Structure formats: C-alpha cells, structure tokens
Amino acid sequence: MRKGAVLLLLVWASVTLTGCSEPQETKQANPVAVSVVVLETSEVRPSREFVARTAASAKADITPRIEAEIREILFTEGAPVRQGQVLVRLEDTQANADLQQAEAELAAARAEVDSATRNLRRGEEVAQKGFLSAADLDKLKDRFNAADSRLKTAQASVQKAGSNLDYAEIRAPFEGWVGRLNYDVGSIVSPSRGPITSVLVTDPMYVEFQLNESDFIAVRRAGRGAAAEVSRSLNLYLTLPDGERYEQPGVLDFADVQTDASTGTVAMRAVFPNSEAVLVPGLYVTLRIEGHSGEARVLVPQVAVQETIEGKFVLVVDDQELVAQRFIQTGPREGALLVAESGLAAGDRVIVEGLQKVRPGVAVSAVEKQIDPATGALIQTGEASQ
C-alpha cells in the first residue's frame, strides 16, 4: 500500500511539472473599428460672414392729422393691407360742423362781395358824371377789397374743413403689412399722441450690417465705390435663426458714405426678396457674402478636428492601417467642413468616429463613410478595409 501511494505521488508530480513547462499561447487583439472620411478637394469661394438684422424696406406710422375719437377699426393686426384701404374711421361730428360753418361763412362772404361789386360799379358810373366825390369812391373800393379778402378767407376755411373731414378716414399709404394697434375704439387720438399703428413693406426686405473701415477702404481702392458695382461680383445668402439657409439670394443695395466714429464701421445694406413672407423685420440673421469664383481647396470635417495647447490636429489612417497624428491649420468654415490650410492632402483618410478609442500607432479597421457637407451627417459607403 505504501509503495502504491508513492507511485501515484510521483506520477502526479511529473504531470504537474510537465504542464508548467509548456509555453503559454498569446492572443492577438483585434484592430479597433473606426469610421473615416476620405478627403477631397472642392471649389472654395472667398467669403465673409456678418451678423445682420432684417428691416422693412418701407415703413409709415399711421398718425391722425386731427384730434378726434376713434369710431371704427377696419383692419386686423398683422394682416396685409392694400394701398388706399381705409384702416381707421374717426368721429367726424366736429369736422362736419366745422365744414358747415365754413360753407355758411363762404356764402355770406360771396354775398358781401356781390353787394360790394354792385356798389362799386354804381359809384364809378356816378363818379364819372361828377355826382360822387373821390373820397366816397375810395370807400366803395375799400369795402370791395375787404369783402374780397373775407371771401378768400372763407374759401380757405372751407378747404381746411373739408380736408379735416377727409382726415377722419385714415387710409393705408401703400401696400404692405399692418402692425400692432396702439389705441382702441373710443380713444381720443391726435397728432401729438403718437401713431395708431404702422404699415410696413416687407417684400423686398432690407438686411442691415456693418463693415469695418479697413475692409471698406479696400473696396474703395479696388475702384468699386457704389454698392451696385460691388454687388455684381458677389453672391449674398442668409442663414436664418433656426440654422436653415434662406432659399433666395440677395444683392448689395447701399453703402454709407461715412464711418461711424464710435464703432469704426460703415453701415451697409442688402436687399432680399420676401414674397413668401418668411422674413420679418427685426430678425438677427447671418449674412454670408461670397465671390463668384474660387479655387480648389481640401476640406476636412469639423467633427474630426481636435485641439490641444500645441494646436489643432486630426487623426488619420495610413497605408499600414495605423493611426497617425497630423497637426493642421484651418481656414473658413464651409457648412460642416473646414478649409485645411496645411497638414492635409486630398486622399487622406481622417477618423471621424471612434476618436476616443485610438491613439497614434494603434492598428485599426477603417470603415469609409461620406459626410453631408451641410449637416455633417455620416453615411456608410463601404466595408471595413482588411
């Protein structure tokens, strides 16, 4: 029994030592999957962006010309109106009374003129016969002149009273959109109490912005003094507050002839069509001004660009499927892309997804995708490279 136990112990030790002496197999890690975009060249036009604000191309404050009570409001706030449309009717009782009084005074003045005219003619006939002195004839002439003056005054009073009666109806001066109502029916309004409402023209729409004086001088030196001349070589676009681009392009319309001493800028204005009434006055928008022609430049997705204290960089995948770091310099933004001024070339594969999982020198499995240049959305176009 003792010999059998010793034999079993020796066999167990041999097996254990043999197992410990065998080399362990090492497992190879799988390459990290990342998404890449192959860079391409595209025509990039010189461009500038400005913070701008929309403004009505015409505005009229609807202010009464007489003091009266509002009798009727004949428009809906925020609605379109036609030229000549009656917007407000004022109480015209006083205007009617003034007109009737002026007409009565006019009739009396005419009667007085007729009487003075007849008396003057008779006096002239009698004076020719020597039966009327020169002094009495002068009195008749003075009476006629006085009556004629009162007639002209009465005619002016009738004209004024008639105008005041017409002013009791307030009409739209042009086609446009009517704004908010500042007074209700029954309110007493007058020229000194401010406008009842406003009418605005929003098609076309003005877009106002500021150009710094150095850029303005550069334009002047280029021989493009008038805004219309500058506009012939430019494309103008708007980005609305919701981030969407306005469909219709605009034109440069006005450049001021002096700078603002407090800001060192020159007031500029563009005009955009607005037939669909998408634009309203007072919007803050981004105005983009582009040249008609450009040059081929490499564009890199903005999502791929990282930045450290050393500068901006991207991670690229080389021919050996290894990650490499490239420091770059970027230029203007083109939608979701940036112009690569240096550090990149067409054909480079830039990592856009999986950046947190890799570092320079790591082997990866790259999946090529395309990017929407406007939104930055990625679209898969191929399988992982082997």
C-alpha positions as CSV (number, residue, x, y, z in Angstrom):
1,M,0.0,0.0,0.0
2,R,2.9,2.3,0.9
3,K,4.6,1.6,-2.5
4,G,1.4,2.3,-4.4
5,A,0.9,5.7,-2.7
6,V,4.4,6.7,-3.5
7,L,4.0,5.7,-7.2
8,L,0.8,7.8,-7.5
9,L,2.6,10.8,-6.0
10,L,5.4,10.6,-8.5
11,V,3.0,10.4,-11.4
12,W,1.1,13.5,-10.2
13,A,4.3,15.5,-9.8
14,S,5.5,14.5,-13.3
15,V,2.3,15.7,-14.8
16,T,2.3,18.9,-12.9
17,L,5.9,19.7,-13.9
18,T,5.2,18.9,-17.5
19,G,2.2,21.2,-17.6
20,C,4.1,24.1,-16.1
21,S,6.9,23.8,-18.5
22,E,4.7,24.2,-21.6
23,P,4.8,27.8,-23.1
24,Q,1.5,29.8,-23.0
25,E,-0.1,30.9,-26.2
26,T,-0.5,34.7,-26.6
27,K,-3.8,36.1,-28.0
28,Q,-3.6,38.8,-30.7
29,A,-6.0,41.8,-30.0
30,N,-8.4,42.6,-32.9
31,P,-8.0,46.0,-34.6
32,V,-10.2,48.8,-33.3
33,A,-13.0,49.7,-35.7
34,V,-13.2,53.4,-36.7
35,S,-15.0,55.4,-39.3
36,V,-13.0,57.5,-41.7
37,V,-13.8,60.1,-44.4
38,V,-11.5,60.3,-47.5
39,L,-10.7,64.0,-48.0
40,E,-11.4,65.6,-51.4
41,T,-10.8,68.9,-53.0
42,S,-13.7,71.3,-53.7
43,E,-14.0,74.8,-55.0
44,V,-14.0,77.3,-52.2
45,R,-15.0,80.8,-52.9
46,P,-13.7,83.7,-50.8
47,S,-16.4,84.5,-48.3
48,R,-17.2,86.5,-45.2
49,E,-20.0,86.2,-42.7
50,F,-21.7,89.1,-40.8
51,V,-24.2,89.3,-38.0
52,A,-27.0,91.3,-39.6
53,R,-30.6,92.3,-38.9
54,T,-33.6,92.5,-41.1
55,A,-35.6,95.7,-41.5
56,A,-38.7,96.7,-43.5
57,S,-37.9,98.3,-46.9
58,A,-40.6,101.0,-46.2
59,K,-42.5,102.0,-43.0
60,A,-45.2,104.5,-42.4
61,D,-46.6,105.4,-39.0
62,I,-50.4,105.9,-39.2
63,T,-50.8,109.1,-37.2
64,P,-54.0,111.1,-37.2
65,R,-53.9,114.7,-38.5
66,I,-56.8,115.9,-36.3
67,E,-57.8,115.3,-32.7
68,A,-60.8,113.0,-32.6
69,E,-62.3,109.9,-31.1
70,I,-61.7,106.5,-32.8
71,R,-65.0,105.3,-34.2
72,E,-64.1,102.2,-36.1
73,I,-61.0,100.0,-36.6
74,L,-61.2,98.4,-40.0
75,F,-58.1,96.2,-40.1
76,T,-56.7,93.1,-38.4
77,E,-53.4,93.4,-36.7
78,G,-50.6,91.7,-38.6
79,A,-52.6,91.3,-41.8
80,P,-51.8,92.5,-45.3
81,V,-53.4,95.8,-46.5
82,R,-53.9,97.4,-49.9
83,Q,-52.9,100.9,-50.9
84,G,-55.8,103.3,-50.1
85,Q,-57.6,100.8,-47.9
86,V,-59.4,102.5,-45.0
87,L,-57.8,101.5,-41.8
88,V,-59.4,103.8,-39.2
89,R,-62.5,106.0,-39.1
90,L,-62.5,108.8,-36.6
91,E,-65.6,110.6,-35.2
92,D,-66.4,113.3,-37.8
93,T,-69.2,115.2,-36.0
94,Q,-67.0,118.1,-35.2
95,A,-65.4,118.1,-38.7
96,N,-68.9,118.1,-40.3
97,A,-69.9,121.0,-38.1
98,D,-66.8,122.9,-38.9
99,L,-67.4,122.3,-42.6
100,Q,-71.0,123.5,-42.5
101,Q,-69.9,126.6,-40.6
102,A,-67.2,127.3,-43.1
103,E,-69.6,126.9,-46.0
104,A,-72.1,129.3,-44.4
105,E,-69.3,131.9,-43.9
106,L,-68.3,131.4,-47.5
107,A,-71.9,132.0,-48.7
108,A,-72.0,135.2,-46.6
109,A,-68.7,136.3,-48.0
110,R,-69.8,135.8,-51.5
111,A,-73.0,137.8,-50.9
112,E,-70.9,140.6,-49.4
113,V,-68.6,140.6,-52.4
114,D,-71.6,140.7,-54.8
115,S,-73.0,143.7,-52.9
116,A,-69.7,145.5,-52.8
117,T,-69.2,144.8,-56.5
118,R,-72.5,146.3,-57.4
119,N,-72.0,149.4,-55.2
120,L,-68.6,150.0,-56.7
121,R,-69.8,149.8,-60.3
122,R,-72.6,152.3,-59.5
123,G,-70.2,154.6,-57.7
124,E,-67.8,154.5,-60.6
125,E,-70.7,155.5,-63.0
126,V,-71.9,158.3,-60.7
127,A,-68.3,159.5,-60.2
128,Q,-67.9,159.8,-64.0
129,K,-70.8,162.2,-64.0
130,G,-69.4,164.2,-61.2
131,F,-72.1,163.3,-58.6
132,L,-69.7,161.3,-56.3
133,S,-66.6,162.5,-54.6
134,A,-63.2,160.7,-54.9
135,A,-63.2,160.1,-51.2
136,D,-66.6,158.3,-51.3
137,L,-65.4,156.2,-54.3
138,D,-62.3,155.2,-52.4
139,K,-64.6,154.0,-49.6
140,L,-66.5,151.8,-52.0
141,K,-63.2,150.3,-53.3
142,D,-62.1,149.6,-49.8
143,R,-65.3,147.8,-49.0
144,F,-64.9,145.7,-52.1
145,N,-61.3,144.8,-51.3
146,A,-62.3,143.9,-47.7
147,A,-65.2,141.7,-48.9
148,D,-62.9,140.0,-51.5
149,S,-60.4,139.2,-48.7
150,R,-63.1,137.7,-46.5
151,L,-64.2,135.6,-49.4
152,K,-60.7,134.2,-49.9
153,T,-60.5,133.5,-46.2
154,A,-63.9,131.7,-46.2
155,Q,-62.8,129.6,-49.2
156,A,-59.6,128.6,-47.3
157,S,-61.7,127.7,-44.3
158,V,-64.0,125.5,-46.4
159,Q,-61.0,123.8,-47.9
160,K,-59.4,123.2,-44.5
161,A,-62.7,121.9,-43.0
162,G,-63.1,119.6,-46.0
163,S,-59.6,118.2,-45.5
164,N,-60.3,117.7,-41.8
165,L,-63.4,115.7,-42.8
166,D,-61.3,113.6,-45.2
167,Y,-58.8,113.1,-42.4
168,A,-61.5,111.4,-40.4
169,E,-60.8,108.4,-42.6
170,I,-57.2,107.1,-42.4
171,R,-56.0,105.0,-45.3
172,A,-53.0,102.8,-46.0
173,P,-50.4,104.8,-47.9
174,F,-49.1,101.8,-49.7
175,E,-49.5,98.0,-49.9
176,G,-47.9,96.2,-47.0
177,W,-48.5,94.7,-43.6
178,V,-50.2,96.5,-40.8
179,G,-48.7,96.3,-37.3
180,R,-50.0,96.3,-33.8
181,L,-52.9,98.6,-32.8
182,N,-51.9,101.2,-30.1
183,Y,-55.4,102.6,-29.4
184,D,-58.8,101.0,-29.1
185,V,-62.2,102.3,-30.3
186,G,-63.3,105.2,-28.2
187,S,-59.8,106.5,-27.6
188,I,-59.0,110.2,-28.3
189,V,-56.1,110.5,-30.7
190,S,-54.3,113.5,-32.1
191,P,-51.0,114.2,-34.0
192,S,-49.2,114.7,-30.7
193,R,-50.2,111.4,-29.1
194,G,-48.3,109.1,-31.4
195,P,-49.3,106.7,-34.2
196,I,-52.3,104.5,-34.1
197,T,-50.4,101.7,-35.9
198,S,-47.8,101.3,-38.6
199,V,-47.7,99.9,-42.2
200,L,-44.6,98.1,-43.3
201,V,-43.3,96.9,-46.7
202,T,-41.6,93.5,-46.2
203,D,-41.1,92.5,-49.8
204,P,-38.4,93.2,-50.5
205,M,-36.7,93.0,-47.1
206,Y,-33.7,95.0,-46.1
207,V,-30.8,93.3,-44.3
208,E,-28.5,95.8,-42.5
209,F,-25.0,95.1,-41.3
210,Q,-21.7,96.8,-40.5
211,L,-18.4,96.6,-42.5
212,N,-15.2,97.6,-40.7
213,E,-13.4,100.6,-42.1
214,S,-10.3,98.8,-43.2
215,D,-12.4,96.4,-45.4
216,F,-14.4,99.4,-46.7
217,I,-11.2,101.2,-47.7
218,A,-10.0,98.1,-49.5
219,V,-13.3,98.1,-51.5
220,R,-12.8,101.7,-52.3
221,R,-9.3,101.2,-53.5
222,A,-10.4,98.4,-55.7
223,G,-12.5,101.0,-57.6
224,R,-15.8,99.8,-56.5
225,G,-17.3,102.9,-55.0
226,A,-21.1,102.2,-55.4
227,A,-22.8,99.3,-53.8
228,A,-24.4,98.2,-57.1
229,E,-20.9,97.8,-58.6
230,V,-19.7,95.7,-55.7
231,S,-22.8,93.5,-55.9
232,R,-22.0,92.4,-59.4
233,S,-19.1,90.3,-58.2
234,L,-20.7,88.9,-55.1
235,N,-23.3,86.3,-54.0
236,L,-25.3,87.0,-50.9
237,Y,-27.0,84.4,-48.7
238,L,-28.8,84.4,-45.4
239,T,-28.8,81.8,-42.6
240,L,-31.9,82.2,-40.5
241,P,-32.1,81.9,-36.7
242,D,-33.2,78.3,-37.0
243,G,-30.0,77.4,-38.8
244,E,-31.5,76.9,-42.2
245,R,-30.3,78.8,-45.2
246,Y,-32.8,81.2,-46.8
247,E,-33.7,80.0,-50.3
248,Q,-33.4,83.2,-52.3
249,P,-30.1,85.1,-52.7
250,G,-29.9,88.9,-52.3
251,V,-28.0,91.8,-53.7
252,L,-26.0,94.6,-52.0
253,D,-28.0,97.8,-52.1
254,F,-26.4,100.6,-50.1
255,A,-23.1,101.6,-48.6
256,D,-22.9,104.7,-46.4
257,V,-20.5,107.5,-47.4
258,Q,-19.1,107.9,-43.9
259,T,-18.0,105.8,-41.0
260,D,-19.5,105.6,-37.5
261,A,-16.9,107.4,-35.3
262,S,-18.0,105.4,-32.2
263,T,-17.6,101.9,-33.8
264,G,-15.2,102.5,-36.7
265,T,-17.7,100.8,-39.1
266,V,-19.6,101.6,-42.2
267,A,-23.4,100.9,-42.5
268,M,-24.2,98.5,-45.3
269,R,-27.5,97.2,-46.6
270,A,-28.5,94.2,-48.7
271,V,-32.0,93.5,-50.3
272,F,-33.6,90.1,-50.3
273,P,-36.9,89.1,-52.0
274,N,-39.6,88.0,-49.5
275,S,-42.7,87.0,-51.5
276,E,-43.4,84.2,-49.1
277,A,-43.2,86.5,-46.0
278,V,-40.7,84.2,-44.3
279,L,-38.6,87.2,-43.2
280,V,-40.0,89.7,-40.7
281,P,-38.4,92.9,-39.5
282,G,-36.0,92.7,-36.6
283,L,-34.6,89.2,-37.1
284,Y,-31.0,88.6,-36.3
285,V,-29.5,86.6,-39.2
286,T,-26.1,85.6,-40.6
287,L,-25.3,87.2,-43.9
288,R,-22.8,85.3,-46.0
289,I,-21.1,87.1,-48.8
290,E,-19.2,85.0,-51.4
291,G,-17.2,85.8,-54.5
292,H,-18.3,84.5,-57.9
293,S,-15.2,82.4,-58.4
294,G,-12.9,80.4,-56.1
295,E,-10.1,77.8,-56.0
296,A,-9.7,74.1,-55.2
297,R,-9.1,73.5,-51.5
298,V,-9.0,70.5,-49.3
299,L,-12.0,70.3,-46.9
300,V,-11.9,68.4,-43.6
301,P,-14.9,67.5,-41.4
302,Q,-15.2,69.8,-38.4
303,V,-16.1,66.8,-36.2
304,A,-12.6,65.3,-36.9
305,V,-10.7,68.3,-35.7
306,Q,-9.3,68.3,-32.2
307,E,-7.3,71.0,-30.4
308,T,-4.6,71.0,-27.7
309,I,-2.2,73.6,-26.4
310,E,0.0,72.7,-29.3
311,G,-2.6,73.5,-31.9
312,K,-5.3,71.8,-34.0
313,F,-4.8,68.2,-35.2
314,V,-6.6,65.3,-36.7
315,L,-6.1,61.5,-36.6
316,V,-5.5,59.8,-39.9
317,V,-5.2,56.2,-41.0
318,D,-2.1,55.5,-43.1
319,D,-1.4,52.7,-45.7
320,Q,-0.4,50.2,-42.9
321,E,-3.8,50.8,-41.2
322,L,-2.1,52.6,-38.3
323,V,-3.3,55.8,-36.7
324,A,-1.1,58.9,-37.2
325,Q,-1.5,62.4,-35.8
326,R,-1.4,65.4,-38.1
327,F,-1.2,69.0,-36.9
328,I,-3.1,71.2,-39.2
329,Q,-4.2,74.8,-39.8
330,T,-7.7,75.6,-40.8
331,G,-9.4,78.4,-42.7
332,P,-13.0,79.4,-43.2
333,R,-16.0,77.2,-42.4
334,E,-18.0,75.7,-45.2
335,G,-21.1,74.2,-43.6
336,A,-19.9,71.2,-41.6
337,L,-16.4,71.3,-43.1
338,L,-13.3,73.5,-42.6
339,V,-10.8,74.6,-45.2
340,A,-7.5,72.8,-44.5
341,E,-4.8,75.4,-45.0
342,S,-1.9,73.0,-44.2
343,G,-1.2,69.5,-42.9
344,L,-3.6,67.5,-45.1
345,A,-4.0,66.5,-48.7
346,A,-6.7,65.0,-50.9
347,G,-6.9,61.3,-50.4
348,D,-6.0,61.3,-46.7
349,R,-8.3,59.2,-44.5
350,V,-9.4,61.2,-41.5
351,I,-11.0,59.5,-38.5
352,V,-14.5,60.9,-37.7
353,E,-15.9,58.2,-35.4
354,G,-14.0,56.2,-32.7
355,L,-11.6,59.0,-31.8
356,Q,-11.8,58.2,-28.1
357,K,-10.8,54.6,-28.7
358,V,-7.5,55.1,-30.5
359,R,-4.1,56.8,-30.3
360,P,-1.2,57.3,-32.7
361,G,0.5,54.0,-33.6
362,V,-2.6,51.8,-33.0
363,A,-3.8,49.4,-35.7
364,V,-7.4,50.0,-36.7
365,S,-10.0,48.6,-39.1
366,A,-11.3,51.6,-41.1
367,V,-14.8,51.9,-42.5
368,E,-15.1,54.6,-45.2
369,K,-18.1,56.9,-44.9
370,Q,-19.3,60.0,-46.6
371,I,-20.3,63.3,-44.9
372,D,-23.1,65.6,-45.7
373,P,-21.2,68.9,-46.2
374,A,-24.2,70.9,-44.9
375,T,-25.3,69.0,-41.9
376,G,-22.3,66.8,-41.0
377,A,-24.3,63.6,-41.1
378,L,-22.3,60.5,-41.9
379,I,-23.3,57.9,-44.5
380,Q,-21.6,54.5,-44.7
381,T,-20.3,53.7,-48.2
382,G,-18.0,50.7,-47.9
383,E,-16.9,47.7,-45.8
384,A,-14.1,47.7,-43.3
385,S,-10.7,47.5,-45.1
386,Q,-8.7,44.3,-44.5
